[in-house]
């Protein structure tokens, strides 16, 4: 609860991802005193009017009306906010949301989601490597708190290998191959079928039934936005934990793809690598596999839950 009687300066840090916008109001010491969230915040894929509304809702909850005059800086990290149209859209939407809330911040700055993720590392670092693997996947080299080089992050059609979407798509492919008679039938295939149909068939099916189920998977996949395939990724993790060879192979391949992105950044021994996202954040299902693959690179790996701490840290730096 934010005290309205003590006129201490406040800052707002925003972590705007593809799933939701999170806003954090913090005091001068960086202690979070208010939080709010709302809908998606990707600067490229969310319509501007919706993005403004989501930002205003999240910030309005994090900083109630009575304390907004004390906000001195706002830093927003946005998915899709690379140089160009994405960053321009994020900046204009942030400015409009602040105006709607009557927040006249002394400083407001837009960053990419990789920037705030990296700044969430120990000591709010300024230089090093970052890897994000959730619904999508991207790696980057951060120089002076800004991403200077990125690898992948090309979206569902051209990239994001090793991501939740990629795992989900590969799970659907494995099921289709099994129904075609071109791949093994294991627990993962059964889990995919249970997800897309109300049935739990086994491998001993007649040809006509296999064809029907194969078409049901295709209908399910093509009737949804492509990224909805990411919903199948937990099935891969669960099947892998149960020993399914196909699922374990997919998890290994995903870790290989993620490590390959880091390797493409020409890492130097001793550099910091900040990892985040549902797959490789703290206790993420690919965290150990990734650690094994980057260990020969000599990196210091720090896993963080999200970009919250980094967004707040960058907002505090704007006041100095």
VOPAGU-2260 file (C-alpha; in pm, 1 decimal, decimal comma):
REM VOPAGU-2260
SITE   aa  ch    i         X         Y         Z
SITE  UNK   A    0       0,0       0,0       0,0
SITE  UNK   A    1     147,6     336,5    -102,8
SITE  UNK   A    2     142,6     602,1     166,2
SITE  UNK   A    3      -9,4     924,9      36,3
SITE  UNK   A    4     112,7    1131,1     330,9
SITE  UNK   A    5     486,8    1094,6     273,5
SITE  UNK   A    6     595,3    1288,4     -35,5
SITE  UNK   A    7     869,3    1051,6    -145,7
SITE  UNK   A    8     951,1    1043,0    -518,4
SITE  UNK   A    9     830,4     737,4    -707,2
SITE  UNK   A   10     920,7     568,4   -1034,1
SITE  UNK   A   11     732,6     324,7   -1257,3
SITE  UNK   A   12     890,3      32,9   -1437,8
SITE  UNK   A   13     694,0    -149,4   -1708,9
SITE  UNK   A   14     751,4    -498,7   -1846,6
SITE  UNK   A   15     525,4    -519,2   -2153,1
SITE  UNK   A   16     533,0    -865,2   -2307,8
SITE  UNK   A   17     334,7   -1056,0   -2561,7
SITE  UNK   A   18      98,6   -1195,3   -2299,1
SITE  UNK   A   19      48,8    -903,5   -2060,5
SITE  UNK   A   20     168,2    -566,1   -1938,5
SITE  UNK   A   21     305,8    -552,2   -1585,5
SITE  UNK   A   22     369,3    -218,3   -1413,4
SITE  UNK   A   23     563,5    -168,8   -1090,4
SITE  UNK   A   24     567,7     146,9    -881,5
SITE  UNK   A   25     880,4     177,8    -666,6
SITE  UNK   A   26    1025,3     423,6    -418,1
SITE  UNK   A   27    1364,0     594,0    -438,0
SITE  UNK   A   28    1537,6     283,8    -298,8
SITE  UNK   A   29    1385,1      60,1    -562,8
SITE  UNK   A   30    1139,1    -104,9    -325,1
SITE  UNK   A   31     822,6    -200,3    -514,6
SITE  UNK   A   32     521,4     -42,7    -344,7
SITE  UNK   A   33     251,9     -99,6    -607,0
SITE  UNK   A   34     183,0    -341,5    -891,8
SITE  UNK   A   35     -67,2    -367,0   -1175,1
SITE  UNK   A   36    -117,2    -574,8   -1486,6
SITE  UNK   A   37    -334,3    -580,6   -1793,9
SITE  UNK   A   38    -352,1    -725,4   -2145,6
SITE  UNK   A   39     -77,3    -784,3   -2406,7
SITE  UNK   A   40     195,0    -526,2   -2465,8
SITE  UNK   A   41     379,1    -621,4   -2784,7
SITE  UNK   A   42     444,4    -292,6   -2963,7
SITE  UNK   A   43     421,8    -450,7   -3308,3
SITE  UNK   A   44     123,2    -682,5   -3276,4
SITE  UNK   A   45    -112,9    -505,4   -3033,5
SITE  UNK   A   46    -329,3    -228,6   -3188,0
SITE  UNK   A   47    -215,5     111,6   -3052,7
SITE  UNK   A   48    -551,9     193,2   -2890,9
SITE  UNK   A   49    -542,2    -138,5   -2704,3
SITE  UNK   A   50    -180,4     -88,7   -2603,5
SITE  UNK   A   51    -260,2     255,2   -2460,9
SITE  UNK   A   52    -548,8     107,1   -2264,4
SITE  UNK   A   53    -340,2    -180,6   -2129,7
SITE  UNK   A   54     -60,5      52,4   -2024,1
SITE  UNK   A   55    -299,8     291,5   -1852,9
SITE  UNK   A   56    -474,8       8,9   -1668,4
SITE  UNK   A   57    -152,0    -144,5   -1541,5
SITE  UNK   A   58       9,8     185,2   -1441,3
SITE  UNK   A   59    -313,5     315,9   -1292,6
SITE  UNK   A   60    -333,4      17,1   -1060,4
SITE  UNK   A   61      35,9      31,3    -968,6
SITE  UNK   A   62      19,4     406,1    -892,1
SITE  UNK   A   63    -323,2     513,1    -756,8
SITE  UNK   A   64    -449,9     859,8    -840,2
SITE  UNK   A   65    -342,2    1016,7    -509,9
SITE  UNK   A   66      29,4     946,2    -564,6
SITE  UNK   A   67      71,5    1002,3    -937,7
SITE  UNK   A   68     206,1    1353,1    -890,2
SITE  UNK   A   69     506,8    1197,6    -715,3
SITE  UNK   A   70     612,0     988,0   -1016,5
SITE  UNK   A   71     938,5    1129,6   -1147,6
SITE  UNK   A   72    1040,3     870,8   -1409,9
SITE  UNK   A   73     892,5     588,9   -1616,1
SITE  UNK   A   74    1085,9     318,5   -1801,6
SITE  UNK   A   75     900,7      73,4   -2024,6
SITE  UNK   A   76    1044,3    -243,7   -2173,9
SITE  UNK   A   77     832,3    -360,6   -2468,1
SITE  UNK   A   78     831,3    -675,7   -2674,3
SITE  UNK   A   79     858,4    -567,4   -3037,4
SITE  UNK   A   80    1019,0    -234,6   -2947,9
SITE  UNK   A   81    1330,0    -261,8   -3158,7
SITE  UNK   A   82    1461,1      36,7   -3351,1
SITE  UNK   A   83    1202,3     174,2   -3591,5
SITE  UNK   A   84     827,6     135,5   -3597,8
SITE  UNK   A   85     800,8     -78,2   -3283,9
SITE  UNK   A   86     990,2     164,6   -3064,5
SITE  UNK   A   87     806,5     464,7   -3208,4
SITE  UNK   A   88     471,3     299,0   -3142,8
SITE  UNK   A   89     570,0     207,0   -2788,0
SITE  UNK   A   90     688,4     561,2   -2715,6
SITE  UNK   A   91     372,6     727,4   -2848,2
SITE  UNK   A   92     143,6     482,8   -2667,3
SITE  UNK   A   93     333,4     526,4   -2341,3
SITE  UNK   A   94     309,3     904,9   -2371,2
SITE  UNK   A   95     -65,6     882,1   -2438,1
SITE  UNK   A   96    -121,1     649,7   -2142,2
SITE  UNK   A   97      72,7     880,1   -1910,2
SITE  UNK   A   98    -131,8    1175,1   -2028,3
SITE  UNK   A   99    -455,3     983,2   -1966,4
SITE  UNK   A  100    -341,2     918,9   -1607,9
SITE  UNK   A  101    -224,2    1279,6   -1564,7
SITE  UNK   A  102     129,1    1162,1   -1488,2
SITE  UNK   A  103     378,7    1428,7   -1587,1
SITE  UNK   A  104     694,9    1226,2   -1537,3
SITE  UNK   A  105    1025,0    1413,4   -1543,0
SITE  UNK   A  106    1165,8    1142,0   -1769,5
SITE  UNK   A  107    1008,1     862,6   -1972,8
SITE  UNK   A  108    1203,9     615,6   -2183,6
SITE  UNK   A  109    1125,1     311,6   -2397,7
SITE  UNK   A  110    1342,8      -0,5   -2402,2
SITE  UNK   A  111    1315,9    -342,5   -2559,9
SITE  UNK   A  112    1210,2    -644,3   -2355,7
SITE  UNK   A  113    1566,1    -778,8   -2380,0
SITE  UNK   A  114    1698,5    -454,5   -2226,5
SITE  UNK   A  115    1482,2    -477,8   -1914,5
SITE  UNK   A  116    1537,8    -852,6   -1886,9
SITE  UNK   A  117    1915,5    -803,1   -1884,1
SITE  UNK   A  118    1893,0    -513,2   -1637,2
SITE  UNK   A  119    1710,8    -752,4   -1401,4
SITE  UNK   A  120    2038,6    -937,3   -1356,2
SITE  UNK   A  121    2249,7    -901,4   -1040,8
SITE  UNK   A  122    2346,0    -539,5    -976,3
SITE  UNK   A  123    2144,6    -404,7   -1270,9
SITE  UNK   A  124    2430,5    -474,8   -1518,4
SITE  UNK   A  125    2499,3    -255,9   -1821,4
SITE  UNK   A  126    2689,6    -493,8   -2051,2
SITE  UNK   A  127    2662,7    -862,2   -2133,2
SITE  UNK   A  128    2436,1   -1122,4   -2291,2
SITE  UNK   A  129    2066,2   -1197,3   -2252,3
SITE  UNK   A  130    1853,0   -1491,6   -2362,0
SITE  UNK   A  131    1472,3   -1497,1   -2348,8
SITE  UNK   A  132    1277,7   -1816,5   -2414,8
SITE  UNK   A  133     905,3   -1820,6   -2353,1
SITE  UNK   A  134     640,7   -1818,2   -2624,7
SITE  UNK   A  135     912,7   -1679,5   -2852,1
SITE  UNK   A  136    1292,5   -1682,6   -2828,3
SITE  UNK   A  137    1563,0   -1420,3   -2874,7
SITE  UNK   A  138    1922,0   -1365,6   -2765,6
SITE  UNK   A  139    2103,5   -1035,1   -2750,6
SITE  UNK   A  140    2424,4    -854,3   -2663,8
SITE  UNK   A  141    2363,5    -553,6   -2440,8
SITE  UNK   A  142    2604,3    -259,6   -2449,7
SITE  UNK   A  143    2543,9      42,9   -2231,1
SITE  UNK   A  144    2200,2     -92,8   -2125,6
SITE  UNK   A  145    2080,6    -116,7   -2486,7
SITE  UNK   A  146    2064,6    -425,9   -2704,9
SITE  UNK   A  147    2332,0    -375,5   -2970,6
SITE  UNK   A  148    2294,3    -712,9   -3144,8
SITE  UNK   A  149    2016,9    -971,4   -3155,1
SITE  UNK   A  150    1989,5   -1329,1   -3274,5
SITE  UNK   A  151    1650,7   -1474,4   -3373,8
SITE  UNK   A  152    1331,0   -1327,8   -3229,6
SITE  UNK   A  153    1200,5   -1353,1   -3586,3
SITE  UNK   A  154     855,8   -1475,4   -3486,9
SITE  UNK   A  155     665,0   -1796,7   -3546,4
SITE  UNK   A  156     704,0   -1804,1   -3925,5
SITE  UNK   A  157    1076,3   -1733,6   -3963,7
SITE  UNK   A  158    1234,6   -1819,8   -3631,1
SITE  UNK   A  159    1186,8   -1845,3   -3253,6
SITE  UNK   A  160    1353,9   -2186,4   -3256,2
SITE  UNK   A  161    1365,5   -2347,9   -2914,2
SITE  UNK   A  162    1068,2   -2144,3   -2790,8
SITE  UNK   A  163     735,9   -2256,8   -2645,5
SITE  UNK   A  164     578,6   -2210,3   -2988,1
SITE  UNK   A  165     849,8   -2419,9   -3149,7
SITE  UNK   A  166     807,5   -2700,4   -2895,2
SITE  UNK   A  167     430,6   -2695,1   -2939,7
SITE  UNK   A  168     454,9   -2707,3   -3316,7
SITE  UNK   A  169     702,0   -2994,2   -3303,7
SITE  UNK   A  170     469,7   -3182,5   -3066,9
SITE  UNK   A  171     182,9   -3145,3   -3315,0
SITE  UNK   A  172     413,5   -3259,8   -3595,4
SITE  UNK   A  173     517,5   -3565,6   -3394,2
SITE  UNK   A  174     152,5   -3661,0   -3350,2
SITE  UNK   A  175      79,0   -3618,8   -3720,8
SITE  UNK   A  176     384,3   -3827,7   -3813,9
SITE  UNK   A  177     274,2   -4103,7   -3575,6
SITE  UNK   A  178     -73,4   -4107,7   -3727,7
SITE  UNK   A  179      83,1   -4124,1   -4073,4
SITE  UNK   A  180     282,6   -4426,2   -3963,6
SITE  UNK   A  181     608,8   -4234,2   -4003,0
SITE  UNK   A  182     692,8   -4183,6   -3638,2
SITE  UNK   A  183     675,3   -4352,2   -3295,9
SITE  UNK   A  184     357,0   -4350,6   -3088,8
SITE  UNK   A  185     433,1   -4257,9   -2729,1
SITE  UNK   A  186     288,1   -4062,4   -2437,7
SITE  UNK   A  187     347,2   -3729,4   -2612,8
SITE  UNK   A  188     130,3   -3829,6   -2908,7
SITE  UNK   A  189    -145,2   -3939,9   -2673,5
SITE  UNK   A  190    -125,3   -3611,4   -2482,2
SITE  UNK   A  191    -155,6   -3406,5   -2800,4
SITE  UNK   A  192    -459,9   -3603,3   -2909,1
SITE  UNK   A  193    -621,6   -3556,0   -2568,0
SITE  UNK   A  194    -563,1   -3182,2   -2603,7
SITE  UNK   A  195    -727,9   -3150,6   -2944,7
SITE  UNK   A  196    -991,7   -3425,4   -2925,9
SITE  UNK   A  197   -1202,0   -3566,7   -2640,5
SITE  UNK   A  198   -1060,3   -3911,9   -2707,8
SITE  UNK   A  199    -758,4   -4110,1   -2588,5
SITE  UNK   A  200    -688,6   -4354,1   -2871,8
SITE  UNK   A  201    -395,0   -4595,1   -2881,5
SITE  UNK   A  202    -164,0   -4695,2   -3162,3
SITE  UNK   A  203    -378,1   -4986,3   -3279,3
SITE  UNK   A  204    -619,2   -4785,6   -3490,4
SITE  UNK   A  205    -757,2   -4863,1   -3837,5
SITE  UNK   A  206    -642,1   -4641,0   -4121,6
SITE  UNK   A  207    -967,4   -4445,1   -4146,2
SITE  UNK   A  208    -955,6   -4356,0   -3776,3
SITE  UNK   A  209    -591,9   -4248,1   -3797,7
SITE  UNK   A  210    -679,0   -4022,7   -4089,8
SITE  UNK   A  211    -968,3   -3867,4   -3899,5
SITE  UNK   A  212    -749,5   -3792,6   -3597,3
SITE  UNK   A  213    -470,2   -3655,7   -3813,1
SITE  UNK   A  214    -717,0   -3417,7   -3976,7
SITE  UNK   A  215    -851,5   -3319,2   -3633,4
SITE  UNK   A  216    -502,3   -3207,1   -3529,7
SITE  UNK   A  217    -465,1   -3003,0   -3848,6
SITE  UNK   A  218    -807,8   -2845,2   -3800,7
SITE  UNK   A  219    -721,1   -2757,8   -3441,8
SITE  UNK   A  220    -386,9   -2603,6   -3536,0
SITE  UNK   A  221    -501,4   -2405,5   -3839,0
SITE  UNK   A  222    -814,3   -2269,1   -3673,8
SITE  UNK   A  223    -606,6   -2079,8   -3415,6
SITE  UNK   A  224    -339,2   -1808,9   -3428,9
SITE  UNK   A  225      -3,9   -1981,2   -3491,3
SITE  UNK   A  226     136,8   -1887,6   -3149,5
SITE  UNK   A  227    -147,9   -2082,5   -2987,7
SITE  UNK   A  228      63,9   -2390,8   -3057,8
SITE  UNK   A  229     274,3   -2281,2   -2760,5
SITE  UNK   A  230      -4,6   -2421,6   -2542,0
SITE  UNK   A  231     119,7   -2767,9   -2635,2
SITE  UNK   A  232     471,0   -2705,4   -2498,8
SITE  UNK   A  233     384,0   -2812,4   -2140,6
SITE  UNK   A  234     281,3   -3149,1   -2286,7
SITE  UNK   A  235     636,2   -3193,9   -2417,4
SITE  UNK   A  236     782,5   -3109,1   -2077,1
SITE  UNK   A  237     548,2   -3350,8   -1897,9
SITE  UNK   A  238     606,5   -3632,5   -2145,1
SITE  UNK   A  239     981,4   -3576,8   -2126,3
SITE  UNK   A  240     970,3   -3605,1   -1747,9
SITE  UNK   A  241     790,3   -3938,5   -1793,9
SITE  UNK   A  242    1067,6   -4063,9   -2018,4
SITE  UNK   A  243     905,2   -4032,0   -2361,1
SITE  UNK   A  244    1196,8   -4051,5   -2610,0
SITE  UNK   A  245    1031,5   -3818,1   -2862,3
SITE  UNK   A  246     963,9   -3553,4   -2600,6
SITE  UNK   A  247    1313,3   -3579,5   -2452,8
SITE  UNK   A  248    1461,0   -3541,0   -2799,8
SITE  UNK   A  249    1253,5   -3225,9   -2858,8
SITE  UNK   A  250    1366,9   -3076,7   -2528,0
SITE  UNK   A  251    1729,9   -3151,0   -2615,7
SITE  UNK   A  252    1686,0   -2993,6   -2958,3
SITE  UNK   A  253    1524,4   -2685,6   -2804,9
SITE  UNK   A  254    1818,5   -2641,9   -2568,2
SITE  UNK   A  255    2057,9   -2684,1   -2862,3
SITE  UNK   A  256    1875,8   -2410,5   -3054,6
SITE  UNK   A  257    1886,8   -2171,8   -2759,3
SITE  UNK   A  258    2255,8   -2235,1   -2693,1
SITE  UNK   A  259    2324,6   -2181,4   -3063,2
SITE  UNK   A  260    2178,1   -1829,7   -3037,2
SITE  UNK   A  261    2412,1   -1749,0   -2750,7
SITE  UNK   A  262    2707,2   -1887,3   -2946,0
SITE  UNK   A  263    2622,9   -1662,2   -3240,6
SITE  UNK   A  264    2686,1   -1358,9   -3016,0
SITE  UNK   A  265    3058,3   -1449,7   -2989,1
SITE  UNK   A  266    3049,1   -1481,0   -2609,0
SITE  UNK   A  267    3364,5   -1412,7   -2409,9
SITE  UNK   A  268    3467,6   -1620,6   -2112,0
SITE  UNK   A  269    3354,2   -1458,4   -1787,5
SITE  UNK   A  270    3069,3   -1260,9   -1944,0
SITE  UNK   A  271    2732,1   -1246,3   -1774,6
SITE  UNK   A  272    2440,9   -1425,6   -1943,0
SITE  UNK   A  273    2098,5   -1333,5   -1805,3
SITE  UNK   A  274    1828,2   -1586,4   -1888,8
SITE  UNK   A  275    1454,0   -1544,4   -1849,1
SITE  UNK   A  276    1121,6   -1668,9   -1981,1
SITE  UNK   A  277     903,2   -1962,8   -1889,6
SITE  UNK   A  278    1144,5   -2219,4   -2036,6
SITE  UNK   A  279    1478,2   -2098,6   -1895,7
SITE  UNK   A  280    1396,4   -1870,7   -1602,6
SITE  UNK   A  281    1445,5   -1997,4   -1245,6
SITE  UNK   A  282    1340,9   -2363,6   -1234,2
SITE  UNK   A  283    1247,2   -2350,7   -1604,2
SITE  UNK   A  284    1221,4   -2691,7   -1773,7
SITE  UNK   A  285    1513,3   -2616,4   -2007,5
SITE  UNK   A  286    1733,3   -2437,4   -1753,6
SITE  UNK   A  287    1958,4   -2733,9   -1673,4
SITE  UNK   A  288    1989,6   -2843,5   -2033,7
SITE  UNK   A  289    2085,7   -2490,0   -2135,9
SITE  UNK   A  290    2339,3   -2459,2   -1852,3
SITE  UNK   A  291    2513,3   -2775,4   -1972,4
SITE  UNK   A  292    2539,8   -2639,7   -2324,6
SITE  UNK   A  293    2672,7   -2293,3   -2238,4
SITE  UNK   A  294    2913,9   -2415,3   -1969,4
SITE  UNK   A  295    3198,7   -2462,3   -2221,8
SITE  UNK   A  296    3155,4   -2094,9   -2315,2
SITE  UNK   A  297    3268,9   -1993,5   -1965,0
SITE  UNK   A  298    2970,7   -1766,3   -1901,0
SITE  UNK   A  299    2828,6   -1657,3   -1566,9
SITE  UNK   A  300    2460,9   -1750,6   -1590,9
SITE  UNK   A  301    2195,5   -1565,9   -1388,8
SITE  UNK   A  302    1831,1   -1668,8   -1427,3
SITE  UNK   A  303    1564,8   -1406,8   -1352,5
SITE  UNK   A  304    1186,6   -1443,9   -1341,3
SITE  UNK   A  305    1101,1   -1144,8   -1561,0
SITE  UNK   A  306    1198,2    -787,6   -1648,3
SITE  UNK   A  307    1037,9    -629,4   -1340,8
SITE  UNK   A  308    1355,7    -549,3   -1149,0
SITE  UNK   A  309    1527,4    -426,7   -1464,4
SITE  UNK   A  310    1243,0    -193,1   -1559,7
SITE  UNK   A  311    1246,6     -40,7   -1211,8
SITE  UNK   A  312    1627,0     -11,0   -1215,5
SITE  UNK   A  313    1623,0     165,3   -1552,8
SITE  UNK   A  314    1352,2     403,0   -1430,5
SITE  UNK   A  315    1560,3     489,7   -1125,2
SITE  UNK   A  316    1862,9     558,4   -1346,3
SITE  UNK   A  317    1657,6     816,7   -1539,0
SITE  UNK   A  318    1636,3    1028,8   -1226,4
SITE  UNK   A  319    2014,3    1051,7   -1175,9
